Amino acid sequence: MPMFQNGKILIIDDDEDILFSLKLLLEPIFEKIKVTTDPEKIRYFMETFHPDIILLDMNFCNNAVNGQEGFEYLGQILSVDPKAVVVFMTAYADTEKAVRAIKAGATDFISKPWEKEKLLATLSSALKLSQSQKEIYRLQEQVSALKEGNELPELIGESPAMLQVKETIRRLADTNANILILGENGTGKDVVAHMVKHFSPRRHEALITIDLGSIPEQLFESELFGYEKGAFTDARTSKPGRMEMASGGTLFLDEIGNLSLPMQAKLLTALEKRYITRLGSVETRDIDIRLICATNANLTAQAQEGSFRQDLLYRINTIELHIPPLRERGEDIILLAMHFLKQYNRKYKKNITGLSQEAKSKLMKYNWPGNVRELQHIMERAAILSHNQILRPEDLQFSSDQGITQKETEFEELNLEKLEKQAIEKAVRRSNGNLSFAAELLGITRFALYRKINKLNL
């Protein structure tokens, strides 16, 4: 029996017994399954469930045998996603119908009642086709990005939190919704902003960035809205603002929590009225922007305190993306370290092939107050200074002992059993459930870890 285990299938049939039988048969094989007796829900499931395969009955009305309904729903599916992989099934199969189904865009055709092995073989082939099409599409996106002169942004990470971020970005691909990216300094909010833009309907238009944390407050207005010649002493020429430059594309406001209340009011007015006025001018200029904002501040708390406008917060956070700190991303730390190591091997013409197990443990035990940015600096320093082909713990020099100090102060509880429980839970969380790695972090064997988990009822 083929074991797919990584595919999603949507099954549509008006017979609930058929759906129950197929769900029972396919549950051990497919990663996720959705079933429905209502073909009118197909579009909803395509947009929310994103199936790899659609298994579609051809007849839904009583006494219908010609399969015409199936062909109509197939047309609707392909209008939503021309690459959709659809497998027809019917109790009234014949060669003419099968040929017509393939010509209409179906991937394959199976008869009811089905032969188990034939059904599984058909779905296995359909899944491979679906996945290969997605890979081709991904490569085409990369080629397109390179042709535009833009490097495809990379968001390295396989931890559950990062997979959720990637999934949310994918779901945003066909929208122009305003996005608020939240996370500590150094977590990669700017990378996420570039990814959101890259996979958006405005991917071919400009992304204009303004770091509100690095601009003096008195220059905010001229930077955002622009100015005319003579608007102030040094305004020797006219200059468009960032909002005007971003029109038709995307505007990324980094560290929006630094915006003063008067400027918040002016930004809100521009977003609501969809036009701006340059300093020194009375002429309004229409703008059409997709807004992405980022901050490490708690804007909800600031709104409650009155230092950030509640109405502006509603305007900018249609969708919130929370970027986890590096200390909560488990083995992503090692993935990122290797990614940066490859980059700096190329940049500095080095041939460092990897990290020793002790070096990996050192990285995993550190608390990363500076997040991904700090890790990047550490790996660059190691690539420059190390003479080893495999990096050792002494090659990894942390800029401060802040991360270690934070870890030590976390354990204020002195009860030994509680301390042990906390340490095990933290090691398992840090290793993303990999008990072998968790045992290594704790300095015990995997068998000993099993015994402690059972003893402590974890």
C-alpha positions as CSV (number, residue, x, y, z in Angstrom):
1,M,0.0,0.0,0.0
2,P,1.4,3.4,-0.9
3,M,2.1,5.7,2.1
4,F,1.7,9.3,1.1
5,Q,1.3,10.9,4.6
6,N,2.0,14.4,3.3
7,G,-0.9,15.1,1.0
8,K,-4.3,16.7,1.4
9,I,-7.4,15.4,-0.3
10,L,-10.9,16.8,-0.7
11,I,-13.6,14.2,-1.5
12,I,-17.1,15.2,-2.8
13,D,-19.9,12.7,-3.1
14,D,-23.6,12.8,-2.4
15,D,-23.5,9.4,-0.7
16,E,-22.5,9.6,2.9
17,D,-21.6,5.9,3.1
18,I,-19.1,6.4,0.2
19,L,-17.6,9.3,2.0
20,F,-17.3,7.4,5.3
21,S,-15.7,4.4,3.5
22,L,-13.2,6.6,1.7
23,K,-12.3,8.5,4.8
24,L,-11.8,5.3,6.7
25,L,-9.6,3.9,3.9
26,L,-7.5,7.0,3.3
27,E,-7.0,8.4,6.9
28,P,-3.9,6.3,7.5
29,I,-2.4,7.4,4.2
30,F,-3.2,11.1,3.7
31,E,-2.0,13.8,6.0
32,K,-5.4,15.6,5.9
33,I,-8.8,14.7,4.5
34,K,-12.0,16.8,4.0
35,V,-15.3,15.4,2.8
36,T,-18.6,16.9,1.8
37,T,-21.8,16.0,0.2
38,D,-22.4,19.5,-1.1
39,P,-20.5,20.3,-4.3
40,E,-21.3,24.0,-3.9
41,K,-18.7,24.1,-1.1
42,I,-15.9,23.1,-3.4
43,R,-14.7,26.7,-3.8
44,Y,-14.8,27.3,-0.1
45,F,-12.6,24.2,0.6
46,M,-10.2,25.2,-2.2
47,E,-9.6,28.6,-0.6
48,T,-9.4,27.4,3.0
49,F,-8.1,23.8,2.8
50,H,-5.9,24.0,-0.3
51,P,-6.2,20.3,-1.3
52,D,-3.5,18.6,-3.3
53,I,-6.1,16.3,-4.9
54,I,-9.9,16.7,-5.4
55,L,-11.8,13.4,-5.7
56,L,-15.1,14.3,-7.4
57,D,-18.2,12.3,-8.0
58,M,-19.8,12.9,-11.4
59,N,-23.5,12.6,-10.6
60,F,-25.4,14.4,-7.8
61,C,-29.1,14.4,-8.8
62,N,-31.3,11.4,-8.4
63,N,-31.2,9.1,-11.4
64,A,-28.4,11.2,-13.1
65,V,-26.0,9.0,-15.1
66,N,-24.5,11.2,-17.8
67,G,-22.0,12.9,-15.5
68,Q,-22.8,16.4,-16.7
69,E,-22.8,17.8,-13.2
70,G,-19.3,16.5,-12.7
71,F,-18.1,18.3,-15.8
72,E,-19.7,21.5,-14.7
73,Y,-18.1,21.4,-11.3
74,L,-14.8,20.5,-12.9
75,G,-15.0,23.7,-15.0
76,Q,-15.6,25.7,-11.8
77,I,-12.6,24.1,-10.1
78,L,-10.3,24.8,-13.0
79,S,-11.5,28.4,-13.2
80,V,-10.4,28.9,-9.6
81,D,-7.1,27.0,-10.1
82,P,-6.1,25.8,-13.6
83,K,-3.4,23.6,-12.0
84,A,-5.9,21.7,-9.8
85,V,-5.6,17.9,-9.8
86,V,-9.1,16.4,-10.1
87,V,-9.9,12.7,-10.1
88,F,-13.4,11.8,-11.3
89,M,-15.3,8.8,-9.9
90,T,-18.7,7.4,-11.0
91,A,-20.7,4.2,-10.9
92,Y,-21.6,4.7,-14.6
93,A,-18.2,4.5,-16.2
94,D,-17.5,4.0,-19.9
95,T,-14.7,4.7,-22.3
96,E,-16.3,7.7,-24.0
97,K,-16.9,9.4,-20.6
98,A,-13.4,8.7,-19.5
99,V,-11.9,10.3,-22.6
100,R,-14.2,13.3,-22.3
101,A,-13.2,13.7,-18.7
102,I,-9.4,13.8,-19.5
103,K,-10.0,16.2,-22.4
104,A,-12.0,18.5,-20.0
105,G,-9.0,18.7,-17.7
106,A,-9.5,15.8,-15.2
107,T,-6.3,14.1,-14.2
108,D,-7.8,10.6,-14.0
109,F,-11.0,8.5,-13.7
110,I,-12.0,5.7,-11.4
111,S,-15.1,3.5,-11.3
112,K,-17.3,2.7,-8.3
113,P,-17.2,0.3,-6.7
114,W,-13.4,0.7,-6.7
115,E,-10.6,-1.8,-6.5
116,K,-8.6,-0.8,-3.4
117,E,-5.1,-1.2,-4.9
118,K,-6.1,0.6,-8.1
119,L,-7.7,3.5,-6.2
120,L,-4.6,3.9,-4.1
121,A,-2.3,3.7,-7.1
122,T,-4.4,6.3,-8.9
123,L,-4.3,8.7,-6.0
124,S,-0.6,8.2,-5.5
125,S,0.1,9.2,-9.1
126,A,-2.3,12.2,-8.8
127,L,-0.4,13.3,-5.6
128,K,3.0,13.1,-7.3
129,L,1.6,15.2,-10.2
130,S,0.2,17.8,-7.9
131,Q,3.5,18.1,-6.0
132,S,5.6,18.3,-9.1
133,Q,3.3,21.1,-10.5
134,K,3.8,23.0,-7.3
135,E,7.5,22.6,-7.5
136,I,7.6,23.8,-11.1
137,Y,5.5,26.8,-10.1
138,R,7.9,27.6,-7.2
139,L,10.9,27.5,-9.6
140,Q,9.1,29.7,-12.1
141,E,8.5,32.2,-9.3
142,Q,12.2,32.2,-8.5
143,V,13.2,32.6,-12.2
144,S,10.7,35.5,-12.5
145,A,12.1,37.1,-9.4
146,L,15.6,36.9,-10.7
147,K,14.6,38.3,-14.1
148,E,13.2,41.3,-12.2
149,G,16.6,41.7,-10.6
150,N,15.2,40.8,-7.1
151,E,16.6,38.1,-5.0
152,L,13.9,35.7,-3.7
153,P,13.6,36.3,0.0
154,E,14.4,33.4,2.3
155,L,12.6,32.6,5.5
156,I,14.6,29.8,7.1
157,G,12.8,27.6,9.6
158,E,10.8,24.4,10.1
159,S,9.6,25.0,13.7
160,P,5.8,24.9,14.1
161,A,5.7,28.7,14.8
162,M,7.7,29.5,11.6
163,L,5.6,27.0,9.5
164,Q,2.5,28.9,10.7
165,V,4.1,32.2,9.6
166,K,4.9,30.7,6.1
167,E,1.3,29.3,5.8
168,T,-0.2,32.7,6.7
169,I,2.0,34.4,4.1
170,R,0.8,31.8,1.5
171,R,-2.8,32.5,2.4
172,L,-2.2,36.2,1.9
173,A,-0.9,35.7,-1.6
174,D,-4.0,36.9,-3.5
175,T,-4.9,39.8,-1.1
176,N,-3.9,43.4,-0.5
177,A,-4.8,43.3,3.2
178,N,-2.8,45.6,5.5
179,I,-0.3,43.6,7.6
180,L,1.2,44.3,11.0
181,I,4.3,42.2,11.8
182,L,5.1,41.9,15.5
183,G,8.3,40.5,17.0
184,E,11.4,41.3,19.0
185,N,14.3,43.2,17.5
186,G,16.4,40.9,15.2
187,T,13.7,38.3,14.5
188,G,13.6,39.1,10.8
189,K,10.5,41.3,10.5
190,D,12.0,43.0,7.4
191,V,12.5,39.6,5.7
192,V,8.9,38.7,6.4
193,A,7.7,42.0,4.9
194,H,9.7,41.3,1.7
195,M,8.2,37.8,1.5
196,V,4.7,39.2,1.9
197,K,5.3,41.7,-0.9
198,H,7.0,39.1,-3.1
199,F,4.0,36.7,-3.0
200,S,1.4,39.5,-3.3
201,P,-0.6,40.8,-6.3
202,R,1.8,43.8,-6.2
203,R,4.9,41.6,-6.5
204,H,6.0,43.4,-9.7
205,E,5.6,46.9,-8.2
206,A,7.9,48.9,-5.8
207,L,8.4,48.1,-2.1
208,I,9.3,51.4,-0.4
209,T,10.6,51.2,3.1
210,I,10.9,53.8,5.8
211,D,12.5,53.0,9.2
212,L,10.6,55.3,11.6
213,G,13.0,54.4,14.4
214,S,15.9,56.1,12.6
215,I,14.2,59.3,11.5
216,P,14.1,62.4,13.7
217,E,10.5,63.3,14.5
218,Q,10.7,66.7,12.8
219,L,11.4,64.9,9.5
220,F,8.6,62.3,9.6
221,E,6.1,64.4,7.7
222,S,8.5,65.4,4.9
223,E,9.6,61.8,4.5
224,L,6.1,60.4,4.4
225,F,4.4,63.1,2.3
226,G,7.2,64.9,0.5
227,Y,7.6,68.6,0.0
228,E,7.6,71.4,-2.6
229,K,10.5,73.7,-3.4
230,G,10.6,76.5,-0.8
231,A,8.4,74.6,1.7
232,F,11.2,75.2,4.3
233,T,14.7,76.6,4.4
234,D,16.6,73.7,2.8
235,A,13.9,72.7,0.4
236,R,15.8,73.7,-2.8
237,T,13.9,71.3,-5.0
238,S,10.6,69.4,-4.8
239,K,10.7,65.9,-3.5
240,P,8.0,63.2,-3.4
241,G,7.4,61.4,-0.1
242,R,7.6,57.7,0.5
243,M,3.8,57.2,0.4
244,E,3.7,58.9,-3.1
245,M,6.6,56.8,-4.3
246,A,4.9,53.6,-3.1
247,S,1.7,54.3,-4.9
248,G,0.7,51.3,-6.9
249,G,3.0,49.1,-4.8
250,T,3.7,48.4,-1.1
251,L,4.8,50.7,1.7
252,F,6.7,49.2,4.6
253,L,6.7,51.3,7.8
254,D,9.3,49.7,10.1
255,E,9.0,50.5,13.9
256,I,5.7,52.2,13.5
257,G,5.4,52.3,17.3
258,N,7.8,55.3,17.2
259,L,5.3,57.5,15.3
260,S,4.2,60.5,17.4
261,L,0.4,61.1,18.0
262,P,0.2,64.1,15.6
263,M,1.9,62.1,12.8
264,Q,-0.4,59.1,13.6
265,A,-3.4,61.3,12.9
266,K,-1.9,62.5,9.6
267,L,-1.0,58.9,8.5
268,L,-4.6,57.8,9.4
269,T,-6.1,60.6,7.4
270,A,-4.0,59.7,4.3
271,L,-4.9,56.0,4.6
272,E,-8.6,56.8,5.0
273,K,-8.9,59.4,2.2
274,R,-6.3,57.7,0.0
275,Y,-4.5,60.9,-0.9
276,I,-1.7,63.0,0.4
277,T,-0.6,66.7,0.3
278,R,3.1,67.6,0.1
279,L,4.4,70.1,2.5
280,G,4.1,73.6,1.0
281,S,1.4,72.6,-1.4
282,V,-2.4,72.7,-1.6
283,E,-2.6,70.1,-4.3
284,T,-3.8,66.6,-3.3
285,R,-2.2,63.5,-4.9
286,D,-4.1,60.2,-5.0
287,I,-2.3,57.2,-3.6
288,D,-2.9,53.5,-3.9
289,I,-0.7,51.5,-1.4
290,R,-0.6,48.2,0.3
291,L,0.6,48.9,3.8
292,I,2.9,46.6,5.8
293,C,4.0,47.8,9.3
294,A,6.3,46.3,11.8
295,T,7.1,46.9,15.5
296,N,8.7,45.4,18.6
297,A,6.3,47.4,20.7
298,N,3.0,46.2,22.3
299,L,0.7,48.5,20.3
300,T,-2.4,47.2,22.1
301,A,-1.0,48.3,25.4
302,Q,0.1,51.6,23.9
303,A,-3.4,52.2,22.6
304,Q,-4.9,51.5,26.1
305,E,-2.4,54.0,27.5
306,G,-3.3,56.6,24.9
307,S,0.2,56.7,23.2
308,F,-1.0,55.0,20.1
309,R,-4.3,55.7,18.3
310,Q,-6.8,52.9,18.5
311,D,-8.4,53.7,15.1
312,L,-5.0,53.7,13.5
313,L,-4.2,50.3,15.0
314,Y,-7.5,48.9,13.6
315,R,-6.5,50.3,10.2
316,I,-3.0,48.8,10.0
317,N,-3.6,45.3,11.6
318,T,-6.1,43.7,9.3
319,I,-3.8,40.7,9.6
320,E,-1.2,40.3,12.4
321,L,1.9,38.1,11.9
322,H,3.8,37.2,15.1
323,I,7.4,36.3,14.5
324,P,8.7,34.1,17.3
325,P,12.0,34.9,19.1
326,L,14.9,32.7,18.1
327,R,15.1,31.0,21.6
328,E,11.6,29.5,20.9
329,R,12.4,28.1,17.5
330,G,14.3,24.9,18.5
331,E,16.4,23.4,15.8
332,D,15.8,26.4,13.5
333,I,18.9,27.7,15.3
334,I,21.0,25.1,13.6
335,L,19.3,25.5,10.2
336,L,20.0,29.3,10.4
337,A,23.5,28.8,11.5
338,M,24.3,26.5,8.6
339,H,22.5,29.0,6.2
340,F,24.7,31.9,7.4
341,L,27.8,29.7,7.3
342,K,27.2,28.9,3.6
343,Q,26.7,32.6,2.9
344,Y,30.0,33.6,4.6
345,N,31.9,30.7,3.1
346,R,31.1,32.2,-0.3
347,K,31.7,35.8,0.8
348,Y,35.1,35.1,2.5
349,K,36.2,32.2,0.3
350,K,36.2,29.7,3.1
351,N,35.5,26.0,3.2
352,I,34.0,25.4,6.6
353,T,31.8,22.3,6.3
354,G,29.8,22.4,9.4
355,L,29.5,22.5,13.2
356,S,30.7,20.0,15.8
357,Q,28.1,18.5,18.0
358,E,29.5,20.5,20.9
359,A,29.2,23.7,18.9
360,K,25.6,22.9,18.1
361,S,24.9,22.3,21.8
362,K,26.4,25.7,22.6
363,L,24.2,27.4,20.1
364,M,21.1,25.6,21.4
365,K,21.7,26.4,25.0
366,Y,22.2,30.2,24.4
367,N,19.1,32.4,25.0
368,W,19.7,34.7,22.0
369,P,18.7,38.2,23.3
370,G,19.6,39.6,19.8
371,N,17.7,36.9,18.0
372,V,18.5,36.0,14.3
373,R,20.6,39.1,13.8
374,E,22.9,38.2,16.7
375,L,23.3,34.6,15.3
376,Q,24.2,36.0,11.9
377,H,26.9,38.2,13.4
378,I,28.3,35.3,15.4
379,M,28.5,33.1,12.4
380,E,30.2,35.8,10.3
381,R,32.8,36.3,13.0
382,A,33.4,32.6,13.2
383,A,33.7,32.2,9.5
384,I,36.3,35.0,9.3
385,L,38.4,34.0,12.3
386,S,38.3,30.2,12.5
387,H,40.9,28.0,10.9
388,N,38.9,24.9,11.6
389,Q,37.0,23.0,8.9
390,I,34.4,22.1,11.5
391,L,33.5,24.9,13.8
392,R,34.1,24.2,17.5
393,P,32.6,25.8,20.6
394,E,35.6,28.1,21.0
395,D,34.9,29.5,17.5
396,L,31.5,30.8,18.6
397,Q,32.1,33.9,20.6
398,F,29.0,35.5,22.0
399,S,29.1,39.3,22.2
400,S,27.9,39.3,25.8
401,D,26.9,36.8,28.5
402,Q,23.3,38.3,28.6
403,G,21.8,35.2,27.1
404,I,23.5,32.9,29.6
405,T,22.6,35.2,32.5
406,Q,19.0,35.3,31.5
407,K,18.9,31.5,31.5
408,E,20.5,31.2,34.9
409,T,18.0,33.6,36.5
410,E,15.0,31.8,35.1
411,F,15.4,29.0,37.6
412,E,14.5,30.7,40.9
413,E,12.5,27.7,42.1
414,L,14.6,25.6,44.4
415,N,12.5,22.5,44.6
416,L,14.6,19.8,42.9
417,E,11.7,17.9,41.3
418,K,10.2,21.1,39.9
419,L,13.6,22.2,38.6
420,E,14.0,18.9,36.9
421,K,10.6,19.1,35.4
422,Q,11.1,22.6,34.1
423,A,14.5,21.7,32.6
424,I,13.0,18.7,30.8
425,E,10.0,20.7,29.5
426,K,12.4,23.4,28.3
427,A,14.7,21.0,26.6
428,V,11.9,19.2,24.8
429,R,10.4,22.5,23.7
430,R,13.8,23.9,22.5
431,S,14.4,20.7,20.5
432,N,10.9,20.8,18.9
433,G,10.0,17.4,20.5
434,N,13.2,15.6,19.3
435,L,13.9,13.5,22.4
436,S,17.4,12.5,21.3
437,F,18.4,16.2,21.0
438,A,16.6,17.1,24.2
439,A,18.5,14.3,26.1
440,E,21.8,15.7,24.7
441,L,20.9,19.2,25.9
442,L,20.2,17.8,29.4
443,G,23.4,15.7,29.4
444,I,21.6,12.4,29.9
445,T,20.8,9.4,27.7
446,R,17.6,9.1,25.7
447,F,16.6,6.1,27.9
448,A,17.2,8.1,31.1
449,L,15.0,10.9,29.6
450,Y,12.2,8.5,29.0
451,R,12.3,7.3,32.6
452,K,12.2,10.8,33.9
453,I,9.3,11.8,31.7
454,N,7.3,8.8,33.0
455,K,8.3,9.5,36.6
456,L,7.3,13.1,36.4
457,N,4.1,12.4,34.4
458,L,5.1,14.8,31.6
